[in-house]
Amino acid sequence: MRLTRWKSKVERTDSDTPRRMPVPERQARLDGLKRRLTGLQLTGQLQVAHSLIDFASQMSEDNVARYIPWEKCIDRKSELEGEVVDKVLKPDSNGFLREQSIKAHSRADVSTDLLVRNALQRRGLALDMGQVMTFEVHEKLVNRLIGDYVTSPPEGSAALSIDMIRTADRRIWELVSETTSNG
């Protein structure tokens, strides 16, 4: 068993899907989180998708910090609705256009400030369940980002945009990855 685990670690690529966390383990971690975070209802918008938890868990197992884009921080309901199939026209091997179906995974809606906040909370919950970072530490990071976003800029300066906050979030994760490159 150990040999296969090491083999899978060595042969993994970034494009591989994360190893699925066993249901009992996921439930035990969720129960622990609910006991710790008594004021937070982990249902509806804050019910984390299993795929997001699996991604965070794989980060921990691989001992590598990776940025999780906001759009990947979907809730469980969106995940259960399944993959979206889009029809597109693509050239075949003879150069003729043919209609093909491609699968597109659900994406979190981050079109408003509240939806961004919900997505980031789901990311924090997933990182905690994946044992990458505690929810409380992730919340400090998110509160700093959101706090800077809603703070009035100094006179003569432009207000921060949500894209600037996204860029800052990505940069923070690049720094985390660099800082933890040795595990």
Secondary structure as UniProt FT lines:
FT   HELIX           2..11
FT   TURN            14..15
FT   HELIX           23..36
FT   TURN            38..39
FT   HELIX           44..46
FT   HELIX           50..62
FT   HELIX           70..72
FT   HELIX           76..80
FT   STRAND          84..91
FT   TURN            93..94
FT   STRAND          97..104
FT   HELIX           113..129
FT   TURN            130..131
FT   HELIX           135..150
FT   TURN            155..156
FT   HELIX           162..179
FT   TURN            180..182
//
